[in-house]
């Protein structure tokens, strides 16, 4: 919008009409893209339902799950459940990755050099030559350790006891269900023929992933393997599966609970998932080993979901690099299915101030007295699949909310050439189909467009400023059609 205001101020003295201002703005990104009509993708489908639409409306939890949670919450002896669950949710959201030992050593070394240099400066000004002594080195080490304790994030391993598992259910189960449902919906929408028979959920927690998978592929799924190191968490998940009574049958068959990975290289699954679990691992090496193990057990899709923070996004990009660089001689190559339309480094991490690539999903929370009618979960996700992905359309992903203005639309895209692009789409410049598709898109959707020339569609800050300066130079000229 700042660009629009600049152009309005620049063009107003020259007698430009709003229509001509809009057409000049559209030329900032000439030939942004061209509609992908190769396969007649619309085929009498309205623009609001174009094939790039992937967002979900408000997600609702299964009635059986809602009834079970409500029953066990009413029976819970935990005091101040509302305050404790909200506090625990805030803690999980603000949690960071554990600091690596090599990073701590490097930080301590640099800090020690700085403190030693600062201590030598006063002595040199006085002309004194102070030799190093044992007491001085001990004091220096103590200062370094004190400074590191104050400036370093202290990661702690969570021991999910019976009470903490219950708090996790009350605080996060509905949000996890919503985020995972959005990731599963993308697979279902883009690959409708995919009918998984087996599911592996690492760090299954209270079983939200199994509930989400059953709501989408319940007819085809025959086995739900839930793996979690906490026996209390698995017991709670099984209790929710049984509903009101622990003697009842499970709400759907084929659900198994394990504390360890299945043994044997032939134990593979059509769909493997890890939702909000990577940050519970104490080191980068263990995260790498876990992702490699999950990928080896994947027949088709590997789905990873984390918090929509910088830490969550970075962990997903770490996992992405591990899978793409891992040489898999037996199975097919890896392909990034979503959200990235490319295999290049994430352009959001290459910015001066890196931003997380995250998305929003509305959902109806658990009917607890402190929950509002609707909530919104901010999450990051990554879907990897077997194969080269050559048959998939390289459509760009909408990474920010679409700004719909009069006769033009602002869209921010992550494109197949690994760049972030800000496009101003108009019906006159880019065809009515593309304009209507962009206007009916949301953050997280894909635009069915092709970008034949990546250089012609880049629109960064310098390009925009250059266009504004050019407009200011010609604003004294007579009014004319600049198309």
Secondary structure, 3 states (H helix, E strand, C coil): CHHHHHHHHHHHCCCCCHHHHHHHHHHHHCCCCEECCCCCCCCCCCHHHCCCCCCCCCECCCHHHHHHHHHHHHCCCCCCHHHHHHHHHHHHHHCCCCCCHHHHHHHHHHHHHHHHHHHHHHHHHCCCCCCCCHHHHHHHHHHHHHHHHHHCCCCCCCCCCHHHHHHHHHHHHHHHHHHHHHHHHHHHHHCCCCCCCEEEEECCCCCHHHHHHHHHHCCCCCEEEEECCCHHHHHHHHHHHHCCCCCCCCCCCCEEEECCCCCCCCCCEEEEEEECCHHHCCCHHHHHHHHHHHHHCEEEEEEEEEECCHHHHHHHHHHHHHHHHCCCCCCCCEEEEECCCCCCCCCCCCCCCCCCCCEEEEECCCCCCCCCCCEEEEEEEEEEEECCCCCCCCCCEECCCCEEECCEEEEEEECCCCCEEEEEECHHHHCHHHHHHHHCCCCCCECCEECCCHHHHCCCHHHHHHHHHHHHHCCCCCCCCCC
